[in-house]
Amino acid sequence: MVSKKTARLVWERDNGLCLGCGMGDNLHLHHVVYHSRGGSDNADNIAILCTQCHRATHNGDKRFERFRAKAGT
């Protein structure tokens, strides 16, 4: 689970906007290397995405490749 401190750092770093489309509503913290695949809760592995971009990322949409990575990369 992402700590409040890390969430705050990510929020400030990303200006509280979705990195996919720039929206500022319905935002989620997304693990670039999925937590289930060994991804950390560190800020460098977390991106802010809105609901639509987050869903598209998990559904394999090619436009969001940069928000997916394999463990160890």
ZIDA-V439580 format. One record per run of one state. SS is the DSSP state (alpha for helix, beta for strand, coil for the rest). FROM is the first residue (numbers start at 1). TO is the last residue. If there is no record, write none. Layout:
# ZIDA-V439580
<<SS:FROM:TO> <SS:FROM:TO>>
This chain:
# ZIDA-V439580
<<coil:1:3> <alpha:4:13> <coil:14:26> <beta:27:31> <coil:32:34> <alpha:35:37> <coil:38:42> <alpha:43:45> <beta:46:50> <alpha:51:58> <coil:59:61> <alpha:62:67> <coil:68:73>>
